[in-house]
Amino acid sequence: MIESKYLKDNIQNIQKLMSIPALKHFETRNLAKILRLSKIREYDDGELIIKEGDIDPWLYFLLAGRVVIKKKGIEISRISTVGEIFGEMRIIDDEARSADVYADGHTICLAVNTAAHQKYSTGSSTDKEETLDFILLLYRIFAEYMSARLRLTNTELMKAKMEAGKLRKMIREKMGTAKTKTKKKSSSK
């Protein structure tokens, strides 16, 4: 992995963040905060980005490339849409990482240190309000992505259940045909 230093909150970087769909709801001041909590990370093909069981504060936005999500070595998802987030479940439920995430080809991510926001919450009441706004916006992003992923999961589950039903029907029909053939053979003797 190649990692940058924490990013600066200059106009060019803020404009780049505004092009990420998940960050379109953020105000400039909040984007500046995200930048100060963020690093650019580049990964080679197959390189581990998130390790199942780890406890870390990083949230990722995909900037280029693709990632593969695996649970116990089994692929459960792929992410290839620029701007999509991953690693949010750990931030929301404060549990250990639930899956491994690997780079699929050369991959570039914006990694946001979500624990670092706490350094902003120790100042004035205005700083605390801005921190609260920032956290609420992060959770709004999480909610939108989790809703989209849950809808996709529901669709995939429904397809799997329909396919399982078709397979059960085929098996019953084949077993019925086999029983009929067996009855015909035994009655002809």
GIHURA-V782341 format. One record per pair of residues at least 6 apart in sequence whose C-alpha atoms are under 7 Angstrom apart, sorted by the first residue. I is the first residue (numbers start at 1). J is the second residue. Records with the same first field share a line. If there is no record, write none. Layout:
I: J, J
This chain:
1: 41, 42, 43
2: 41, 42, 43
3: 39, 40, 41, 42
4: 39, 40, 41
5: 39
6: 36, 37, 38, 39
7: 35, 36, 38, 39
8: 35, 36
9: 32, 35, 36
14: 31, 32
17: 23
18: 24
20: 83
21: 83
22: 83, 141
30: 134
34: 112
37: 112, 113, 116
38: 110, 111, 112, 113
39: 110, 111, 112
40: 109, 110, 111
41: 108, 109, 110, 111
42: 107, 108, 109
43: 103, 106, 107, 108
44: 103, 105, 106, 107
45: 103, 104, 105, 106
46: 102, 103, 104, 105
47: 102, 103
48: 101, 102, 103
49: 101, 102, 103
50: 100, 101
51: 97, 99, 100, 101
52: 97, 98, 99, 100
53: 96, 97, 98
54: 96, 97
55: 96, 97
57: 91, 113, 114, 115
58: 111, 112, 113, 114
59: 86, 87, 88, 111, 112, 113, 114
60: 85, 86, 87, 109, 110, 111, 112
61: 83, 84, 85, 86, 109, 110, 111
62: 82, 83, 84, 85, 108, 109, 110
63: 82, 83, 108, 109, 110
64: 82, 107, 108, 109
65: 80, 104, 105, 106, 107, 108
66: 79, 80, 103, 104, 105, 107
67: 78, 79, 80, 101, 102, 103, 104
68: 75, 77, 78, 79, 101, 102, 103, 104
69: 75, 76, 77, 78, 99, 100, 101, 102
70: 76, 99, 100, 101
71: 99, 100
88: 142
90: 96, 97
120: 127, 131
121: 127, 128, 131
